Amino acid sequence: TITKNNLEATATVYNTPNEADVVLQKRVLNPTTGQYENVGLNNYTDFSGKFELQQLVKDEDHLNGTWQAVENYTSAFGVEQDGQKEFTLPAYEEDGKTPIKYRFKETLPEGYHATGEEDGIYYKEFDLEGCLGEGGTGSKTVTIDNTRNGSITLTKNFYTAGLNGVQQNNDGSLSASFDLYAKKGDVVEKVNTAPYTVT
């Protein structure tokens, strides 16, 4: 405050950089424990080049916004040995109020699945609101979980009864058809659309 007797005053202004750290954390379900675990040395290379970082951009040609690669992160990437990848990104648009919308795009490796995927592609959206300034978190962790697809080998043995008793038939002239069902809770659903045929 400046008064008649005090003609000098000091005002301190603090600026907060419009940037926050983001950590992509990749996890895979451990079927033994039923828990998601961080990707590690044994499987982090499965995700090499499988991720892209995009942001929603609005302009005269895209009033509702279009997803584009983030500047400085235009190439596909993977995760490190600890299952993580770190980024530093702007948090707000030029008005300083509107959070920038981001998303990670994952192209699922063969043998992996994600809830909500479409045609082998999975998206995880996020923003950095609440990360800046006093009381802010300073950083954000975005976790993407996958499960491994299983495989089933069906072996059908054919037997023929004759004068010498029942013997296995190996001449390949017989065939059989099967359907596969999955039980989800109390609901049993047919998995295949056409029967599986074995000979």
Protein Blocks (a to p, Z undefined) as FASTA:
>chain_A
ZZfklmbdcdddddddfbdddddddddddfknopacdddfklmmmmgokaccddddddfk
lmnopadddehilbccdddfkopacddddfbdfkomaccdddddddddehiacehiaehi
acddddfehkgcehiaoiacdddddddddddddddddddddfkopaddfehpaccddddd
ddehjaccdfbfbdcddZZ
